[in-house]
Amino acid sequence: MAVNRTVTLLPDAGPLITLAYADALGLLLKSGWSVALVDMVLHEVTRNKTPTSARIATWASDNKIPVLETRTYHRYRQVDAAAPARKANLGELAIQEAMTGFGLAAEQTGVFLFEDHKIARASFLLPENCRKVSTRAFLLFLEQQGLIESAADVERRAILAGRQFSQIRFPPE
């Protein structure tokens, strides 16, 4: 499958963790879009030893997933070296920073993949050429495109492996 370089999928921490629990990180590549990780998000999901941290780090490395550098992560590292920094919502701030970059490059579309119910309801500022999509909606898209057999099966595997998968339906049905 040829990669569509005009669309880049940027997963937040939640979708990465859910897909890692389901042993399905490879599904991020199924759409044919480019995939990139935002530096702050990658740090969030790999900084501590968790049931999924090594799996995510290995997947990103093995698939040579590009990491987008942000001022948010750079500043976090500077402040964290001096004293523990605020950690809440930094991944989302870094993704929003990356999306702003896509907004300035009109030929590039960013798809922000999220799982957090707060993001679905928040007035997350997205440039015109960017979208936000929930993990569940992305899996349904892959199923509808015939790229996976069952979105529900992926969700079920994540839950059976111990992930408390978000019940949010976004966009609402």
Secondary structure, 3 states (H helix, E strand, C coil): CCCEEEEEEEECHHHHHHHHHCCCHHHHHCCCEEECEEHHHHHHHHCCCCCCHHHHHHHHHHCCCCEECCHHHHHHHHHHHHCCCCCCCHHHHHHHHHHHHHHHCCCCEEEEEECCHHHHHCCCCCCCCEEEEEHHHHHHHHHHCCCCCCHHHHHHHHHHCCCCCCCCCCCCC
